[in-house]
Structure formats: C-alpha cells, structure tokens
C-alpha cells in the first residue's frame, strides 16, 4: 500500500469515527430528561407557549431529521444557538473561549512533556537506584491525585501561603489573557501533576527495555561513552511509546480542562462545558463534547502519523503491503 493511499485510508477512518461519534453524542444529549422548551420558558409557562416554542425550535421533528439538521450546520460552521443565553451563537462563545483553552493546554504541555521525559529517562538509565525509586514514587503519587486535589494543594501553597500567584484564574474586565499570563501557571501545573506520572513511567519502562536491547549493549561493549549511547542510540527508540501516550492523552487533556478550569474559574471551553451542563443547555453541550471528541480523534491520527515517521519499520511495513 502506497503512503498516500494509506494516508487516505486513515483519513476516511477518522471521518467515519467522527460521524459515528457525532450521532452518539447527539442521541445521548437529546435523550436527557426534561423538555428543552420548558427549561427555556420556566415552569410557569403555559402549555400553549411551550408547544409554540417547541415548534419554533423544531423539537417536534423526528430525531433523525434533527440530527441531520444539526450535523449539516456543524459542517457549515454553524453550531446553533444557546438555549440558556437565547439568541447568542455558540460559535461566538467558542471564539472567545477556545483561544484561552488552547493557551492553557499548550502551557501544560510545555510543563509536563520536558519534565516527564527527562525524569523518565533518568529513572530508566538509573533503574534500581535511589533516584529511580524517588522518581517512580513521585510518578505514582501524582497519578493518584485527581486534578481538583492537586489544584487545591497548589492554591494553598502558592496563593494562600506564599502569595506568589492569584488564587483564581480570572481575566479582569477590559484586559486580555496576554496581559495576565500568570493565571495560566497554577491550572497548568495542576494538569502537569497528573500527566507527569503517566508519561514519566512510560518513558522509564521504555528506556529500560531499550537499554537492555542487543544493539545498545553492543555499543557499550565497543567502548562508546554512556551519554552518547543514551542520547544517540537509545533515546529515539525509547521515545516512541511516550509519543503515543502523549498523543493519545490530548483528548483527555481537553476533557480534564473541565475540572481544572471550573476549579480555578478560568474562562475556557472547560468551564463553558460545565456551565452548559449546569444549565442543561443541550446545543452547547453537544458542541462542547463534539469538540473534545474531535481533539481526541485528530490527536490520535496525528500520533499515528508521527509514530510512523519516528519508526521507519512501521512505515516501510505499511508500504510493502
């Protein structure tokens, strides 16, 4: 199979996955108990008013018709309008929040990826020694801490005790995120705590496996300096499983932002999703969950391509079919 044909097959699979997930998301959200028109008008609304609003919102149409209308709108970039904030386009809400969440996710990546890889490599190279035990313990400890627990601990230390950082990640009215970059630190560290354990332990395990391989042992027996063996021969192959873990967790990262952004009051897509759930704003819930799903699908696709680039054996095996 040629490289281009293989790429097209993967793109087709990604498209099919997104269509299937969009229908599942729409179905689950639409089957939530309660009447959307009743929620908009309130419990004191008359049956006639509720019925008229249901007709206006096309809620009395069959479910497949509503799904096709919603899906076609998504393909055109029209995510619909919020029920709770009547008349407000969801795309406008996304435009204000998406950039903030992307900035927070990138900040978390800048924190946890270098730290996790460095300490994972250090633990793998020094397997069985004191430094390995300490790093492994820290990895397990951070994995066991939910985001809201690590966030509260960070608030207690850096905001309440030391007073170095603001306790709430709120952008003052009239200002931008670029003028308040310090509000990114605590939420990003909260995410880093959890991701550090997964990535560092994967890097450690992969590094130990590669260091015990025949070609690395041969390089050591030839008298090659240990640092050169680690960084030139072992690290690239040891990074393959780690890259996969990081890519596969990108969807989880954006899903985890819901907890972190709500805890710190950060104005991103995570807190917007939580607000939509609280107000039972079904169109907004559908849009937010679909976006998180799209991030997961696209990141998995990108990880697959990157894995093939880093591991020529996978690429060549695919091309030889």
ZAZA-229998 format. One record per atom (N, C-alpha, C, CB): x, y, z; residue in one letter. Coordinates in steps of 0.05 Angstrom, whole numbers, plus 32768, in hexadecimal, padded with zeros to 4 digits. Glycine has a CB too. Layout:
BEGIN
XYZA...
***
This chain:
BEGIN
80117FE88000X800080008000X801280198000X7FED80008019X800D802B7FEDX801D80437FECX801880558004X801880527FD2X802B80688009X8028807A801FX800F808B801DX8040808B8022X800A80958004X7FF380A78000X7FD980978005X7FF380B37FE5X7FD7807F7FFAX7FBF806F7FFDX7FBA8068801AX7FC180557FECX7FD080628029X7FCE805C8045X7FC480748055X7FE980538051X7FCD808C804DX7FC480A5805AX7FA680A98055X7FD480BD8050X7F9E80A5803CX7F8180A88035X7F7080958045X7F7D80A58018X7F79807C8049X7F6A80698058X7F6780728075X7F78804D8058X7F7C807D8080X7F7B8087809CX7F68809F809FX7F97808E80A6X7F6980B0808AX7F5780C8808BX7F3A80BF8089X7F5E80DB8074X7F3580AB8078X7F1A80A08075X7F1080948090X7F18808B805FX7F228085809DX7F1B807A80B7X7F15808F80CCX7F31806880C1X7F2580A580CBX7F2180BB80DEX7F0680C880D8X7F3780D080DBX7EFE80CB80BFX7EE580D880B8X7ECD80C680C1X7EE380DD8099X7ED080AC80BDX7EBB809980C5X7EB7809A80E3X7EC1807D80BBX7ECE809B80F1X7ECD809C810FX7EBE80B58118X7EE9809B811BX7EC580CC810CX7EB880E58114X7E9A80E5810EX7EC580FD8105X7E9280D980F8X7E7580D880F2X7E6780C78106X7E7080CD80D5X7E7380B0810CX7E66809E811FX7E6580AA813BX7E7680838121X7E7A80B78143X7E7B80C4815EX7E6880DC815FX7E9780CD8165X7E6580EA8149X7E5381018149X7E3680F8814EX7E558111812FX7E2F80E18141X7E1480D78145X7E0F80CD8162X7E0E80C08131X7E2380BF816DX7E2180B68188X7E1E80CD819CX7E3980A48190X7E2F80E18198X7E2E80F981A9X7E13810681A7X7E44810D81A2X7E09810A818FX7DEF8117818BX7DD981078198X7DE9811B816DX7DDA80ED8194X7DC580DB819FX7DC580DC81BDX7DC980BF8195X7DDC80DA81CAX7DDD80D981E7X7DD480F481F3X7DF980D381F0X7DDD810A81E7X7DD5812481F2X7DB7812981EEX7DE5813B81E5X7DAD812281D6X7D91812781D1X7D7E811581E2X7D8B812181B4X7D8980FE81ECX7D7980ED81FDX7D7A80F4821AX7D8280D081F9X7D88810A8220X7D898113823CX7D6C811A8245X7D9B812C823FX7D658113825EX7D4A81188268X7D4481368269X7D46810C8283X7D2A813C8264X7D2181588265X7D1C8162824AX7D3681698273X7D0C81778249X7D0481848230X7D15819E822CX7CE6818A822FX7D2381A08216X7D3481B78211X7D2481D18210X7D4481B481F7X7D0D81D08203X7CFC81E88201X7CF181F0821DX7CE481E381EEX7CEA81DC822DX7CE181E28248X7CF781EF8259X7CD781C88256X7D1081E58255X7D2681F18264X7D2B820E825CX7D4081E08260X7D2882148243X7D2C822F8239X7D1782428244X7D2C8230821BX7CFE823A8244X7CE8824B824CX7CE3824B826AX7CCF8244823EX7CEC82368278X7CE782358294X7CCE8224829AX7CE4825182A0X7CCC821C82B3X7CB6820B82BBX7C9B821982BBX7CBB820082D7X7C9A823382BBX7C81824282BBX7C758246829FX7C84825C82C9X7C84823D828AX7C7A8241826FX7C6282308269X7C91823B825BX7C50823A8259X7C38822B8252X7C3E8215823EX7C22823F8246X7C2E8200823DX7C3381EB8229X7C3381F5820CX7C1E81D5822BX7C2282098206X7C22821481EBX7C3C822281E4X7C0B822981E9X7C48823181F8X7C61823E81F3X7C78822A81EFX7C688252820AX7C77821581FFX7C8C820081FDX7C8981F281E2X7C8981EC8214X7C7181EC81D9X7C6D81DF81C0X7C7681F181A9X7C4F81D781BDX7C70820B81ABX7C78821D8195X7C97821F8193X7C6D8239819AX7CA4822081AAX7CC1822181AAX7CCE820781A0X7CCC822881C6X7CC181F181A7X7CCB81D7819DX7CCA81D6817EX7CBB81BF81A9X7CB481E18174X7CB181E28157X7CC681F5814AX7C9481EA814EX7CCA820C8158X7CDE821F814DX7CFA8214814EX7CDD8239815EX7D0082048162X7D1B81F88165X7D1D81DD8156X7D2281F48182X7D0881D58148X7D0781BC8139X7D0B81A3814BX7D1D81BC8123X7D0381A68164X7D06818F8176X7CF1817A8172X7D0581998193X7CDC81818163X7CC7816E815DX7CCD815E8144X7CAC817B815BX7CE481638137X7CEC81538120X7CF781388129X7D018163810FX7CF781248117X7D03810A811EX7D21810D8124X7CFF80F68107X7D2B80FB8135X7D4780FD813DX7D5A80FC8126X7D4D80E68150X7D5780EA8112X7D6A80EA80FCX7D6B810480ECX7D6380D380E8X7D53811180EAX7D52812B80DCX7D61814080ECX7D35813480D8X7D5E81408106X7D6C81548117X7D8A814F8116X7D6281528134X7D9281358115X7DAF81308114X7DBB813980FAX7DB481118117X7DAD813480E4X7DB8813C80CAX7DB9815A80C8X7DA7813180B3X7DA6816880D3X7DA6818580D3X7DBE819080E3X7D8C819180DEX7DC2818480FBX7DD8818C810CX7DF3818580FFX7DD6817E8128X7DF6816D80F4X7E10816580E8X7E16817680D0X7E0E814780E1X7E03817C80BFX7E08818C80A8X7E1081A880B0X7DF0818E8096X7E0481B280C6X7E0C81CC80D0X7E2981CC80DBX7DFA81D580E7X7E3181B780E8X7E4C81B480F2X7E6081B480DBX7E50819B8103X7E5A81A680C6X7E6B81A580AEX7E6E81C180A2X7E618192809AX7E5A81D280A4X7E5B81ED8099X7E67820080ADX7E3F81F78092X7E6E81F780C5X7E79820980D9X7E64821580EBX7E89821E80CDX7E4B820D80E7X7E34821880F7X7E2E8204810EX7E1B821D80E5X7E36820B8126X7E3281F9813DX7E1781FE814BX7E4881FD8151X7E07820F8140X7DED8215814CX7DEF822B8160X7DE381FC8159X7DD9822E816FX7DD682438183X7DD28237819FX7DBF8257817CX7DDC824681B3X7DD9823D81CEX7DBC823F81D7X7DEB824D81E0X7DB3822A81E6X7D99822C81F2X7D98823E820AX7D8F821081FAX7DAD823C821BX7DAD824C8234X7DB2826A822EX7DC382428246X7DC4826F821BX7DC9828B8212X7DBB828F81F7X7DE782928211X7DA2829281F7X7D92829281DFX7D9B82A781CBX7D74829781E5X7D9F829F81B2X7DA882B1819DX7DC682B2819AX7D9E82CC81A3X7DD582A781ACX7DF282A881ABX7DFC8290819BX7DFF82A981C7X7E0C82948186X7E16827E8176X7E2C82708185X7E208289815BX7E2B82558184X7E3F82458192X7E5B82498186X7E3782278191X7E5C824E816CX7E768253815FX7E83826C816BX7E7282568141X7E7382808172X7E7E8298817FX7E898292819AX7E6882AE8181X7E7B828181AAX7E85827981C4X7E9F826A81C1X7E70826881D2X7EA0825881ADX7EB9824981A8X7ED0825B81A1X7EB482348191X7ECA826F8190X7EE082818188X7EED828F819FX7ED582968174X7EDD829581B4X7EE882A381CBX7EF7829081DEX7ED282B181DBX7EEE827781DEX7EF9826481F2X7F0F825281E7X7EE3825381FDX7F0E824B81CDX7F20823781C2X7F3E824081C5X7F1A823381A5X7F44825981BFX7F5F826281C1X7F6A826081DDX7F61827F81B8X7F5A826581F1X7F638263820DX7F6982468214X7F4D826D8220X7F588233820CX7F5D82178212X7F76820C8203X7F458206820BX7F79821581EAX7F91820C81DBX7FAA821781E9X7F90821681BEX7FAA823081F2X7FC1823B8200X7FC7822B821AX7FBC82588207X7FB282248228X7FB682148241X7FC181F8823BX7F9C82128251X7FB681EB8226X7FC081D1821FX7FDD81D18216X7FAE81C58208X7FE481E58206X800081E881FDX801381ED8214X800281FE81E8X800A81FE8227X801A8203823FX801F81EA824FX800D82188251X800981D98252X800C81C08260X802081AD8251X7FF181B28263X801E81AD8236X8030819D8226X804D81A5822AX8029819E8209X805281C0822BX806D81CA822FX807781C2824AX806D81E9822CX806681C0825EX806E81B88279X80738199827AX805881BF828DX805F81898273X8061816D827AX8071815C8266X80468161827CX80728164824CX808181538239X809F8152823FX807C815D821DX80AD81698240X80CA81688246X80D0815C8261X80D681848245X80C081638276X80C581588290X80C1813A8291X80B2816582A5X80AB81318285X80A581148285X80BA81048276X808A810F827AX80C2810E825EX80D680FF824EX80F180FF825DX80D8810C8232X80F981168267X811381188275X81158105828DX81198135827EX81018106829EX810280F582B6X80FC80D882AFX80ED80FF82CBX80ED80D3829AX80E980B78291X810280AB8287X80D380B6827CX811180BA8277X812B80B1826DX813F80AD8284X813780C58259X813F80C08297X815180BD82AEX814B80A482BEX815080D682BFX8131809F82C3X8129808882D2X8130806E82C3X810C808882D9X812C806E82A8X813280568299X815080508297X8127805A827DX816080658295X817D80618293X8188805782AEX818B807A828BX817C806182C4X8185805B82DFX8171804882EDX8189807482F0X8167803582DEX8153802282E8X815E80138300X814A800E82D2X814D80118315X81558003832DX816480138342X81657FEB8326X816B802B833BX817A803C834DX8167804F835CX8190804C833EX8172805F836FX81628070837FX81538085836FX8173807F8394X81608091835BX815280A5834AX813B8099833BX816680B18336X813E80808332X812880728324X8110806E8338X813180578319X811680668350X810180618364X80F2807B836AX810C8055837EX81008091836DX80F480AB8373X80E280B4835CX810980C08379X80EC80B38344X80DD80BB832CX80C480AA8329X80EE80BB8313X80C78090832CX80B0807D832AX809B8083833FX80BA8060832BX80A480898357X8091808F836CX808280A98366X809F80918388X809080BD835DX808380D68356X806F80D3833FX809880EC834EX807780C1832CX806480BC8316X804B80AF831FX807280AB8301X804D809B8330X8035808E833BX802580A1834CX803D8076834CX803280B2835CX802480C5836DX801480D9835CX803780D38380X802080E48347X801280F78337X7FFB80EB8327X802581058324X7FFF80D1831EX7FE980C38310X7FD180BF8322X7FF380A98306X7FD680BC833CX7FC080B6834FX7FB180D08356X7FCB80A98368X7FBC80E78350X7FAF81008357X7F9D810A8341X7FC48116835EX7F83810C8346X7F7181188332X7F788135832EX7F538115833AX7F6F81408317X7F77815C8310X7F6D81708326X7F6B816482F5X7F55816B8331X7F4B817F8344X7F5A817E835EX7F2D817A8349X7F6581668365X7F758164837EX7F908172837AX7F7A81468385X7F9D816D8364X7FB7817A835FX7FB38198835CX7FC5816F8346X7F9D81A08350X7F9781BD834DX7F9381CA8368X7F7E81C1833CX7F8581BD837AX7F8181C98395X7F9C81CB83A4X7F6D81B883A5X7FAD81B683A1X7FC781B783AEX7FD881CD83A3X7FD6819C83AAX7FD881D18389X7FE781E7837DX7FDD82028386X7FE681E5835EX7FC282058387X7FB7821E8391X7FC0822483AEX7F98821D8391X7FC0820F83BEX7FC7821283DBX7FE4821B83DEX7FC381F883EAX7FF6821083CDX8013821683D0X801A823083C2X802381FF83C3X8013823383A8X801D824A8399X800C8263839BX80208242837CX7FF3826083A2X7FE1827783A4X7FDD827F83C1X7FC682718397X7FD3826D83D2X7FCC827483EEX7FE5827783FFX7FBA825F83F9X7FF8826483FDX80108265840EX802582788404X801C82498411X802E827483EBX8044828583E1X803A829F83D4X8054827583CDX8022829F83CAX801782B783BDX802482BE83A3X801982CE83D0X803082AA8395X803E82B0837CX802B82B28364X8052829A8377X801582A38365X800482A1834DX7FE782A68356X80078286833FX7FD682B08344X7FBA82B4834BX7FAC8299834FX7FAB82C48335X7F9982998362X7F8B82818369X7F76827A8354X7F7D82838384X7F6C828E8346X7F58828A8330X7F6482928316X7F3E82998336X7F5F82828301X7F6A828882E6X7F55829882D6X7F72826E82D8X7F4F82B082DFX7F3A82C082D3X7F4782D782C4X7F2682CB82E9X7F3E82DC82ACX7F4882F3829CX7F37830B82A3X7F4782EC827EX7F44832182ADX7F34833982B4X7F268345829BX7F47834E82C0X7F10835182A0X7F00835D828AX7F118373827CX7EE6836A8295X7F1183718262X7F2083858252X7F3D837C824CX7F20839F8260X7F4683668258X7F61835C8253X7F6083428243X7F708359826EX7F778339823AX7F798321822BX7F8A830C823AX7F858326820FX7F8A82F48230X7F9A82DF823CX7FB882E5823AX7F9482C4822FX7FC082F28224X7FDC82F98220X7FE6830C8236X7FE083058206X7FD4831C8242X7FDC832E8257X7FDC83218272X7FCA83478257X7FD283088274X7FD082FA828DX7FDA82DD828BX7FB282FA8297X7FF282DA8280X7FFC82BF827BX800182B08295X801682C1826BX800482BE82ABX800982B082C4X7FF2829E82CDX801082C482DAX7FDA82A482C3X7FC2829482CBX7FC3827882BEX7FA882A282C3X7FD5827482ABX7FD7825A829EX7FE7824682AEX7FE4825D8283X7FF8824F82C0X800C823E82CDX7FFF822982DFX801F824F82DEX7FEE823182F1X7FE2821D8304X7FD1820982F6X7FD2822C8319X7FBF821182E3X7FAF81FC82D5X7FC181E982C5X7F9B820982C3X7FD681F482B8X7FE881E382A8X7FF781D082BAX7FFB81F58298X800081D982D1X800E81C782E4X7FFB81B182EEX801A81D782FBX7FE281B882F2X7FCF81A482FCX7FCC818E82E7X7FB481B18301X7FCB819482CEX7FCA818082B9X7FE5817182B7X7FC4818D829DX7FFB817F82BBX8015817382B9X8018815D82CFX802B818882BDX800E816182E6X8010814E82FCX8006813282F3X800081578314X7FEF813282E6X7FE3811882DEX7FF2810D82C6X7FC5811C82D7X7FF7811D82B2X80048113829AX8021810A829FX800481298284X802E811682B2X804A810F82B8X804D80F282BFX8055812082CFX803B80E882CFX803D80CC82D8X803A80B982C0X802780C682ECX802680BD82AFX802280AB8298X803A80AC8285X800980B38289X804280C4827DX805780C68269X807280BE8274X805980E3825FX807980C6828CX809480BF8297X809780A1829BX809980CE82B1X8082809482A4X8083807782A8X80858068828DX806B806D82B8X807780728279X80798065825FX809580698253X80648071824CX80A080828257X80BB8087824DX80CF8076825CX80C280A48250X80CC80728276X80DE80628285X80DE8045827BX80D7806382A3X80C6803A8279X80C3801E8270X80CF801A8254X80A580168270X80C9802C8242X80D4802B8227X80F2802D8227X80C880408215X80FD803F8237X811A80438238X8128802A8243X8120805B824AX811D801D8257X812980058262X81297FEF824CX81197FFB827BX81137FEC823DX81117FD88228X81267FDD8213X80F67FD7821CX81297FF6820AX813D7FFC81F5X81597FF981FFX8138801981EBX815F80018218X817A7FFF8222X81837FE28225X817C800C823EX81707FCF8227X81767FB38229X81767FA5820EX81637FA5823CX81727FB481F8X81727FA881DEX818E7FA181D4X81647FBB81CAX81907F9081C1X81AA7F8681B7X81BB7F9C81ABX81A67F7081A3X81AF7FAE819BX81BF7FC2818DX81CA7FD781A1X81AE7FD08178X81BB7FDD81B6X81C67FEF81CBX81DD7FE281DAX81B07FF881DEX81D97FC881E1X81EF7FBA81EEX82087FB981DDX81E67F9E81F6X82047FB581C3X821B7FB481B1X82297FCF81B0X82127FAC8194X821A7FE481B0X82277FFF81B0X8237800381CAX8211801481ADX822C7FFA81E0X823A7FFC81FAX82547FEC81F9X82297FF38212X82537FD381EFX826A7FC281EEX82807FCD81DBX82627FA681E4X82787FDD81C7X828C7FE981B6X829A800181C3X827E7FF3819CX8292800781DBX829F801D81EAX8294803881E4X82BC801D81E3X827C803A81D8X8270805381D2X8267806181ECX8257805081BFX826C807B81EFX826480898208X82468085820EX826A80A88205X824080828228X8225807C8230X821180928228X82238078824EX821980AB822AX820880C08222X820080BF8205X821480DC8229X821480B781F4X820F80B581D7X81FC809D81D2X822980B181C8X8200808781E0X81EF807081DDX81D2807781E4X81F8805981EFX81CE808681FAX81B3808D8203X81A680A081F0X81B5809A821FX81B380B581E8X81A680CA81D8X81A680C581BAX81B480E581DDX81BA80B681B0X81BB80B18193X81AD8097818BX81D880B1818AX81B08083819BX81A680688194X818C806181A2X81BB80548199X818A806781BBX8173805D81CBX815B807081CCX817C805781E7X8160808981CDX814A809C81D3X8135809D81BDX815580B881D7X813E809D81A4X812A809F818EX81178088818EX813880A18173X812180708191X810F80598192X80FE805881ABX811E803F8190X810A806281C2X80FB806281DBX80E5807781DBX810F806781F2X80E7808A81C9X80D2809F81C8X80B9809681BAX80DE80B881BAX80BA808181ABX80A38079819BX808A807381ACX80A98060818BX808C806281C0X8074805E81D1X806B807781E0X8079804881E5X807E808881E7X807780A181F6X806880B481E4X809180AF8200X807180B681CBX806380C881B7X804680BE81B4X807180C8819CX804280A481B3X8027809881B0X8016809F81C8X8029807A81ADX8021809D81E0X801280A381F9X800A80C181F9X8023809C8212X801D80D281F2X801780EF81F2X800180F581DEX803180FF81ECX800480EA81C6X7FF080F081B2X7FD480E581B9X7FF880E48197X7FD480CC81C4X7FBA80C081CCX7FAD80CF81E3X7FBE80A381D3X7FBD80DD81F3X7FB280EB820AX7FAA81088204X7FC680EB8220X7FAD811181EBX7FA6812C81E4X7F87813081E7X7FAE813381C7X7F78811C81DFX7F5B811E81E3X7F54811F8201X7F4D810681D6X7F62810E8210X7F5E810E822EX7F6681298239X7F6E80F8823BX7F7B8135822EX7F84814F8238X7F6E81648235X7F9D81588228X7F618165821EX7F4C8179821BX7F338171822CX7F44817B81FDX7F2F8157822FX7F19814F8241X7F1F8156825EX7F148131823FX7F3981538266X7F41815B8281X7F4081788287X7F5D81518287X7F4081888272X7F3E81A58275X7F2381AD8282X7F4181B4825BX7F0F819C827EX7EF581A2828AX7EF781A682A8X7EE0818C8283X7F05819382B5X7F08819482D2X7F1A81AB82DAX7F13817982DDX7F3181AD82CDX7F4581C182D4X7F3B81DD82D0X7F5F81BD82C4X7F2F81E282B9X7F2581FD82B3X7F0E820582C6X7F1B81FF8296X7EFD81F282CDX7EE781F882E0X7EF381FE82FBX7ED481E082E2X7F0781EE8304X7F1381F3831EX7F1F820E8321X7F2881DD8324X7F2E8216830CX7F3D8230830DX7F2C82478302X7F57822D82FEX7F15824282F7X7F05825782EBX7F11826182D1X7F02826E82FEX7F1F825082C3X7F2D825982AAX7F18825A8294X7F44824582A3X7F1882708284X7F048273826FX7F0B82648255X7F0082908269X7F08824A8256X7F0E823A823EX7EF782278237X7F2782298243X7EFC82158224X7EE78203821BX7EDF81EF8231X7EF081F38203X7EF181E88243X7EEB81D68259X7ED681E1826BX7F0481CF8269X7EDA81FA8274X7EC682078285X7EAC820C8276X7ED182218291X7EAE8211825CX7E968215824CX7E8681FC824AX7E9E821F822FX7E9481E58248X7E8681CB8247X7E7781C68261X7E9A81B48241X7E8581CC8278X7E7881C78292X7E6081D98295X7E8C81CD82A8X7E6281F2828CX7E4B8204828DX7E3481FA827CX7E5382218284X7E3A81EE8265X7E2581E38254X7E1781CC8261X7E3181DB8239X7E2681BB826FX7E1A81A5827DX7E0981AE8294X7E3081928288X7E1281C282A3X7E0281CC82B9X7DE881D882B0X7E1281E182C9X7DE881E6829AX7DD081F38290X7DC081E2827CX7DD7820E8282X7DCB81C98278X7DBE81B68265X7DBA81C2824AX7DA381AC8271X7DCF81D18241X7DCE81DE8227X7DD781C98212X7DE181F78226X7DC481B98207X7DCB81A281F7X7DDB81A981DDX7DB1819481EFX7DD481BE81CEX7DE581C481B7X7E0281CA81BEX7DD981DB81A7X7E0681D881D4X7E2181DF81DDX7E2F81C681E7X7E2081F481F3X7E2181B481F5X7E2E819B81FEX7E37818B81E6X7E1A818B820FX7E26818981D2X7E2C817981BAX7E45818581ACX7E15817981A6X7E46819F81AAX7E5D81AC819CX7E7781A881ACX7E5881CA8199X7E7681AB81C6X7E8E81A881D7X7E98818B81D6X7E8881B181F3X7E86817881DAX7E8F815C81DBX7E99815381BFX7E77814A81E4X7E8C815D81AAX7E958156818FX7EB18161818AX7E818161817AX7EB781798194X7ED181858190X7EE68174819FX7ED281A2819BX7EE1816C81B8X7EF4815C81C7X7EF8814181B8X7EE9815781E3X7EE3813581ADX7EE6811D819EX7EF781218185X7ECA81128196X7EF381378178X7F03813E8160X7F2081418167X7EF981578152X7F26814D817EX7F4281508187X7F4E8134818BX7F44816181A1X7F3F81238198X7F4A8107819DX7F4F80F98183X7F3680F781AEX7F3C80FA8170X7F3E80EB8156X7F5680F78146X7F2480ED8146X7F5881118144X7F6D811D8134X7F8881188141X7F68813C8131X7F8A811A815BX7FA481158169X7FAD80F88165X7FA2811D8187X7F9A80E58166X7FA080C98161X7FAA80C58145X7F8880B88166X7F9D80D38132X7FA680D18116X7FC280DD8113X7F9280E08104X7FC780F4811FX7FE28101811DX7FF780F0812AX7FE1811D812AX7FF080E38141X800380D2814FX800A80BA813EX7FF780C88169X7FF680AF8130X7FFC8098811EX800F80A08108X7FE1808E8111X800C80B880FCX801E80C180E7X803A80C680F3X801380DA80DAX803B80D2810AX805580D88116X806480BF811EX805280EA812FX805580AB8127X80618091812FX806D80848116X804C807E813BX805F808580FFX806A807B80E7X8083808A80DDX8056807B80D1X808480A480E2X809B80B480DBX80B380AD80ECX809580D280DDX80AF80A98106X80C480A38119X80CE80868117X80BC80A98135X80BC8074810EX80C28058810CX80C0804F80EFX80B08047811EX80D5805180DFX80D4804A80C3X80CB802E80BEX80EF804E80B6X80CF801B80D1X80C77FFF80CCX80A87FFE80C9X80CF7FEE80E3X8099800E80D8X807C800E80D5X8074801980BAX806F801F80EBX8082802F80B1X807B803B8098X808180288080X808A80558094X8099801C8082X80A1800A806CX808F7FF1806AX80BE8002806FX80877FE78082X80767FCF8082X805B7FD68076X80737FC5809FX80517FEE807CX80387FF78070X803A7FFA8052X802E8011807CX805180048048X80548009802CX80597FF0801BX806B801D8027X80627FDB8029X80687FC2801BX80507FB08016X807D7FB3802AX80397FB88023X80217FA78020X80157FAA8004X800D7FAE8036X
***
